[in-house]
Amino acid sequence: MLKTEKFTNIETKVVEEVHNEKVGNSVFSDPSLIKHNCSQLANLSDEEYQKGIEKIKNQINKNPETVFKTSVIFYLVSAKKK
């Protein structure tokens, strides 16, 4: 898209990596699990979001020591306009 718009010197680099683990119910203290705190979750309907939360609760009921892992990589894209 940047090339199409005549940008040059296009660079992409990783600026931050966030890795996190929560065990059992502690996953519900993770701010990224709140629907409107995470853009990916915000795209879900309320019904889809609730179904996902119920799946997490069911997994915790099956195994209270379930480990939930989060891995997010933030990129910076830079370019120059001709």
C-alpha positions in Angstrom: 0.0 0.0 0.0 2.8 2.4 0.8 4.5 1.6 -2.5 1.3 2.2 -4.4 1.1 5.7 -2.7 4.7 6.4 -3.8 6.4 6.1 -0.5 10.0 5.1 -0.4 12.5 3.9 2.3 9.8 1.7 3.7 11.0 0.0 6.9 9.4 -2.3 9.4 10.9 -3.1 12.8 9.9 -4.7 16.0 9.8 -2.1 18.8 8.4 -4.1 21.6 7.5 -7.7 22.5 5.1 -8.5 25.3 4.9 -12.1 26.7 2.7 -12.9 29.6 1.4 -16.0 31.4 -1.6 -16.3 33.7 -2.6 -19.4 35.6 -6.3 -20.3 36.1 -8.6 -17.5 37.3 -5.8 -15.0 37.3 -6.3 -14.7 33.5 -9.4 -12.5 34.4 -7.1 -9.9 35.9 -5.4 -9.4 32.5 -6.5 -6.0 31.0 -6.1 -7.4 27.5 -9.0 -9.8 28.1 -11.4 -6.9 28.5 -13.3 -6.6 25.2 -12.7 -2.9 24.5 -9.1 -3.0 25.7 -8.0 -5.2 22.8 -8.8 -4.3 19.2 -9.1 -8.0 18.2 -11.7 -8.7 20.9 -13.5 -5.4 20.1 -14.3 -6.8 16.7 -16.3 -9.6 18.2 -20.0 -9.4 18.8 -21.0 -9.4 22.4 -22.3 -12.9 21.9 -19.0 -14.2 20.4 -17.1 -12.5 23.2 -19.2 -14.1 25.9 -18.8 -17.5 24.3 -15.1 -17.1 24.4 -15.2 -16.1 28.1 -17.3 -19.2 28.8 -14.8 -21.4 27.1 -12.1 -20.0 29.3 -14.2 -20.6 32.4 -15.0 -24.1 31.3 -11.3 -24.9 30.8 -10.5 -23.5 34.3 -13.2 -25.7 35.7 -11.6 -28.7 34.0 -8.1 -27.7 35.0 -7.6 -24.9 37.5 -3.9 -24.8 36.7 -4.4 -24.1 33.0 -1.7 -21.7 31.8 -2.9 -18.9 29.4 -0.2 -17.4 27.3 -0.2 -14.0 25.7 2.3 -12.9 23.1 2.0 -9.6 21.3 4.6 -8.0 19.0 4.4 -4.3 18.2 5.8 -3.1 14.9 6.8 0.3 13.7 6.5 1.1 10.0 8.2 4.1 8.6 8.4 5.5 5.1 9.2 8.7 3.2 6.9 10.4 0.8 8.5 11.3 -2.6 
